[in-house]
């Protein structure tokens, strides 16, 4: 009787914690949309999303430059991180000796635990300087520097989820491929990787969500120039950087204040869509497995 009572008490406490977490999330969402939607009483959605000028003194708020900067930084990070992450996951899942895996796997997990500001300082001191000197650029603070830093930061996500997906592929698939005369590499490329494609895609989408929402590491290396970037060597200012840099200067209740929250709504919607898509992809992969 006492044991049953104890179990019911634990279930009740866990349920209260879960409900409390949900309430906090909904309160944050309500607060964000309540403040952000007020910006559209000063401008319309089309002008806000596609406008190129962001000038709080003129009450002109166009977020196109920030959106393009965020997309370029994220695309660059994915282009760099996906090949490295996928090849590393294949190595850990299919090729590495157990002793090597025991060393590499914790190192990757440790990489995920480093604070983002440390990555930013590393990028500012090492990567920015390298781009400026080696590539002969006026300044190393650029979209490319932000992409490299974000690629390093999202590697643990891509590697871990991709490796788990590769390991969930039934061994009978590989054994059947080898029995039919395929080589080890052919079995990996044509059987194992395609079978784990749902999990791999989910890892990439989660990596995109992490990259597009990162703040501190990016703000230190991208230059934070309010202009529409035309290449990866240009400076830019992603959505997260704008929110961080201008929130302290905006007067509460001003159009500038509400417009910054509107940027937060854009960022929230992008990340939410990416998380939903990744969960769908991952769910399909688990169901197939």
PyMOL commands that set and color helices and strands:
alter all, ss='L'
color gray80, all
select helices_A, chain A and resi 2-41+45-50+56-58+64-95+98-112+116-134+143-167+171-179+184-195+197-213+216-219+239-246+255-288
alter helices_A, ss='H'
color red, helices_A
select strands_A, chain A and resi 54-55+60-61
alter strands_A, ss='S'
color yellow, strands_A
deselect
rebuild
show_as cartoon
